[in-house]
């Protein structure tokens, strides 16, 4: 009231300067700038002045006054009622008691860049002004004692909109922060109203005559008179009888509670600075109000069990999810202890993701609260936070409640929305007897093993299980047929056999269409499925026959099993016609050529089932001729014995000897057969006569007449052979004597060459000529042209070479001891083998002389022998 403006620092040090000569009536401190706008008087009368101060600049120790201008609407002076400045320093609004509002547009710190005009005229005093900036739009709220209006300053001509028809007193309006959407707050005696630029918002019924209204950090600060007797505050000072009692209320409009309430004596104003509220009272005291931290606030609310309020408070303070979860847990515990289980479970549901589920589950495991537990577990699954145990528990809850609708809703979610472990769910449903639900889950989520296990073991729907296998991919179809094939074969043998045929030949899942991806044909190993037919031989036979027809290269096990089946059927069949057909099938299979590598196995099978024709066929294929003959001998089939010898005697000569020995041991009269055998032995010269006689000597019924013809023929043949040999010996002796004479003549007598014609060209022989001891003569030029060697006669050379080759061959075979022993052992006539080797000179030492040995003179050997081949044979001693 003395024209001074006072400054109070954070250290509570006071300072001041003289701003006006008389008094200061209004102050407005900018929040973002060090600019202070003031209204005061320098002279008596109604002559208010507006001064703008730059607090950062000094003028003689005082803040610099950058602008002074009179606050007069038009030409008539009137009292200033309120003042406000836009934070961008481009607008200043001054309200007057006569209802006028003056707007200064432009830089408010300079006269040259600003323009002043009367924005509003009315009949009621202006009690409050406030600028609202939203994006690029600027609004000015104007409140009088009787109405509230809004001007849009960012539009030409500043359009006006009346918001309400009641107003408020001085200092009873303010603008909220963005947490309340920058709403204009007007405090009447009955209610507090909130306004948007284009409409009225909510209102709050705060009773009492309002004196001061401020907005601070989301709180609405109201100082009001209250005629009621209120409790005394620690801030109440002085004698209550000498001062006005006023109530300071701080409201949290977002969370809808009173954050603070106290009684003060004659409040001048409530100031906000340095993170606190300061209450200035008329007695010159400042009371500091400091906001408690969030945790302390929450603890206070917890003690009063105001959990909903605590939750809202935590959200408005942007408490993290862990903090909120703890509040929800405490709220849930509170409701649970009060017996409000439905409300408690709702709070526990809000803790999902933070609170360990077992904490909640243990509280609700009672049968009476199972529906609450179900709700919690459902939400746990929807948020994909459930494990297998939770799934088990939830499904058990459904089954206990017999709530089939909820159960179906739970399991029949789309595949992208599955929030549980499917395999666990199938197990629980199966255990509880909900087979259809379990089968549905297994089929939908491709748990093939579970589907088949339930269908076969529980529902026993074998046809459906078989159909399902037929739709599976090859690998899974094969593995499941191996696993469940025996069960299916027992109950649906025909259908199972058909599926196996397809699986082992050309399998395609029954639900697929042919396309590029189906070009690859997959076939299972048919032999692996044979054990499935353990008790179904008829189906096994059909299966194996199908496989051998469509796949000739089927595994050997398939053919072995099929042969065994056919032999079994043949052995047990009583109907002659059917037995003959089965006999034919078995023989056909044996002749298919599939048993060459498993000859022994097929032979054992035929012998086990006494399949005579099969045994003989396999003997024949295996060249077991002696076994064939022994088979007939055991059955005393004499004619067959002879036939075997006739068929295979050329390949195995000993068959005739064994036949002779066999018939010789027979006591009955076998003269016919013995004669036939002896005839072949004689023709083939298979046995010495003495051995034949010794063999037949064991037969008491055989007489000399049996072998009389054989012996006579044999002796006659040997006599003829002796005569031929003696003639050949005589011939060789004569030739040898002749050759020796020729050699002797060559050694002792001169050789006279009387040839007159060349032996090559047959022309008259002329000198020079070439003569050989063999008697051939040649022209020299003919000899040089045709002869390959100077020392050999061209005419005699081919014959001489044959002799030389024979000698060399005998020389090479002299040391073949093993071959000699083998021939000697295997031959029927060992003497002829020895004689043959004697004839080859094996036991002689041979010396080959082809040229004159080096170092020897020509006089030592007759000159006529130089061009001849001499063989000197010296019998080894």
URDATA-V122739 format. One record per pair of residues at least 24 apart in sequence whose ideal C-beta (glycine too) atoms are under 8 Angstrom apart, sorted by the first residue. I is the first residue (numbers start at 0). J is the second residue. Records with the same first field share a line. If there is no record, write none. Layout:
BEGIN
I: J ; J
END
This chain:
BEGIN
2: 39 ; 41
4: 35 ; 37 ; 52
7: 285
9: 273
11: 285
16: 60 ; 61 ; 62
17: 61
18: 50 ; 52
19: 48 ; 50
24: 79
25: 79 ; 81 ; 82
26: 82
27: 82 ; 83 ; 84
29: 84 ; 86 ; 88
30: 86
31: 86
32: 86 ; 88
34: 84 ; 88 ; 107 ; 108
35: 62
36: 82 ; 84 ; 91 ; 107
38: 70 ; 79 ; 82 ; 93
44: 76
45: 76 ; 77 ; 78
46: 71 ; 76
47: 71 ; 76 ; 78 ; 79
49: 82 ; 91 ; 93
51: 107 ; 108
53: 108
65: 108 ; 109
66: 107 ; 108 ; 109 ; 110
68: 110 ; 115
70: 95 ; 101
72: 97 ; 99 ; 100 ; 101 ; 117 ; 120
73: 99 ; 117
80: 124 ; 125 ; 126 ; 169
81: 125 ; 126 ; 127 ; 128 ; 169
82: 128
83: 128 ; 129 ; 130
84: 130
85: 130 ; 132 ; 137
86: 130 ; 132
87: 132
90: 130 ; 137 ; 139 ; 152
92: 118 ; 128 ; 130 ; 139 ; 141
93: 128
94: 124 ; 125 ; 126 ; 127 ; 128 ; 141
95: 124 ; 125
96: 124 ; 125
97: 124
98: 122 ; 123 ; 124 ; 125 ; 143
99: 125
100: 125 ; 128 ; 141
102: 139 ; 152 ; 157
104: 152
118: 150 ; 157
119: 148 ; 150 ; 159
121: 146
123: 166
126: 166 ; 167 ; 168 ; 169 ; 170 ; 171 ; 172
127: 167 ; 169 ; 170 ; 171 ; 172 ; 173 ; 185
129: 172 ; 173 ; 174 ; 183
130: 174
131: 174 ; 181 ; 183 ; 196
132: 181
133: 181 ; 196
136: 196
138: 196
140: 172 ; 174 ; 183 ; 194 ; 196
142: 166 ; 167 ; 172 ; 183 ; 185
144: 168
147: 183 ; 185 ; 192 ; 194
149: 183 ; 194 ; 196 ; 197
151: 196
160: 196 ; 197
162: 194 ; 198 ; 199
163: 192 ; 194 ; 199
167: 209
168: 209 ; 210
170: 210 ; 211 ; 212
171: 209 ; 210 ; 211 ; 212
172: 212
173: 212 ; 213 ; 214
174: 214
175: 214 ; 219
176: 214 ; 216 ; 217
178: 217 ; 253 ; 315
179: 217 ; 252 ; 253
184: 212 ; 214 ; 219
186: 212 ; 221
191: 219 ; 221
203: 250 ; 252
205: 248 ; 250
207: 246
210: 245 ; 266
211: 266 ; 268 ; 269
213: 269 ; 271
215: 249 ; 271 ; 276
216: 271 ; 290
217: 251 ; 252 ; 253 ; 315
218: 249 ; 250 ; 251 ; 252 ; 258
219: 249 ; 250 ; 252
220: 247 ; 248 ; 249 ; 269 ; 276
221: 247 ; 248 ; 249 ; 250
222: 246 ; 247 ; 263 ; 266 ; 269
223: 248
229: 262
230: 262
231: 262
232: 261 ; 262 ; 263
233: 261
234: 261 ; 262 ; 263 ; 278 ; 286
235: 261 ; 262 ; 263 ; 264
236: 264 ; 280 ; 282 ; 284
237: 264 ; 282
239: 264
242: 281 ; 282
247: 278
249: 276 ; 288
251: 312 ; 315
253: 311 ; 315
254: 308 ; 311 ; 312 ; 315
255: 308 ; 311
256: 305 ; 308
258: 290
259: 288
293: 318
297: 326
301: 329
304: 333
306: 330 ; 333 ; 346
320: 352 ; 353
321: 353
323: 349
324: 349 ; 350 ; 352 ; 353 ; 354
325: 353
327: 354
328: 354 ; 358
331: 359
335: 362
340: 368 ; 371
341: 371
343: 371
344: 371 ; 372 ; 374 ; 375
347: 375
348: 374 ; 375 ; 378
351: 375 ; 378 ; 379 ; 382 ; 384
352: 382 ; 384
356: 384 ; 385 ; 389
360: 389 ; 392
366: 399
369: 396 ; 399 ; 400
370: 400
372: 396
373: 397 ; 400 ; 402 ; 405
377: 409
380: 409 ; 418 ; 419
381: 418
382: 418
383: 418
385: 418 ; 419 ; 420
386: 420
387: 420 ; 423
389: 419
390: 419 ; 420 ; 423 ; 424 ; 427
391: 423 ; 426 ; 427
393: 419
394: 424 ; 427 ; 428 ; 431
395: 427 ; 431
398: 427 ; 428 ; 431 ; 433
406: 433 ; 436
407: 436
410: 436 ; 439 ; 440
411: 439
414: 443 ; 444
417: 444
421: 446
422: 446 ; 449
425: 449 ; 453
429: 453 ; 457
434: 458
442: 467
447: 471 ; 475 ; 479
448: 479 ; 482
451: 479 ; 482 ; 483
455: 483 ; 486 ; 487
461: 486 ; 487 ; 490 ; 491
462: 491 ; 494
465: 491 ; 494 ; 495 ; 498
466: 509
468: 498
469: 498 ; 501 ; 508 ; 509
470: 508 ; 509 ; 510
471: 508
472: 508
473: 502 ; 506 ; 508 ; 521 ; 523
476: 502 ; 506 ; 508
477: 502 ; 523
480: 523 ; 528 ; 531
481: 527 ; 528 ; 531
484: 528 ; 531
485: 530 ; 531 ; 533
488: 531 ; 532 ; 534 ; 535 ; 538
489: 534 ; 535
492: 535 ; 538
493: 538
495: 531 ; 538
496: 535 ; 538 ; 541 ; 542
499: 525 ; 528 ; 531 ; 542
500: 542 ; 545 ; 546
502: 528
503: 528 ; 546 ; 550
504: 546 ; 549 ; 550
522: 550
524: 554
525: 550 ; 553 ; 554 ; 557
526: 553 ; 554 ; 556 ; 557 ; 560
529: 556 ; 557 ; 560
536: 564 ; 567
539: 564
540: 564 ; 565 ; 568
555: 593 ; 596 ; 597
558: 588 ; 591 ; 593 ; 594
559: 597 ; 600 ; 601 ; 604
561: 588
562: 588 ; 589 ; 594 ; 601 ; 604
563: 604
566: 604 ; 605 ; 607 ; 608 ; 610 ; 613
567: 608
569: 608 ; 610
570: 608 ; 609 ; 610
582: 612
585: 610 ; 613
586: 612 ; 613 ; 616
589: 613 ; 616 ; 617
590: 616
595: 620
622: 650
624: 650 ; 651 ; 654
625: 651 ; 653 ; 654 ; 657
628: 654 ; 657 ; 658
632: 661
637: 662 ; 669 ; 672
640: 672
641: 672 ; 675 ; 676
644: 676 ; 679
645: 679
648: 679 ; 683
652: 683 ; 685
655: 679 ; 680 ; 683 ; 685 ; 686
656: 680 ; 685 ; 686
659: 686 ; 691 ; 694 ; 695
660: 694
662: 698
663: 694 ; 695 ; 697 ; 698 ; 701
664: 697 ; 698
665: 698
666: 698 ; 699 ; 700
667: 700
668: 700
669: 698 ; 700 ; 701
670: 701 ; 705
673: 698 ; 701 ; 705
674: 705
677: 705 ; 706 ; 709
678: 709
680: 709
681: 709 ; 712 ; 713
684: 827 ; 828
685: 827
686: 827
687: 827 ; 828
688: 713
745: 772 ; 861 ; 863 ; 864 ; 867
746: 861 ; 863 ; 864
750: 863
752: 776
757: 781
758: 793 ; 794
759: 785 ; 793 ; 794
771: 795 ; 866
772: 863 ; 864 ; 866 ; 867
773: 867
790: 850 ; 865 ; 866
791: 866
792: 866
799: 868
802: 868
803: 868
806: 845 ; 847 ; 870
809: 839 ; 840 ; 841 ; 845
810: 840 ; 845
812: 839 ; 841
813: 839 ; 840 ; 841
842: 875
843: 872 ; 873 ; 874 ; 875
844: 873 ; 875
845: 870 ; 872
846: 870 ; 871 ; 873
END
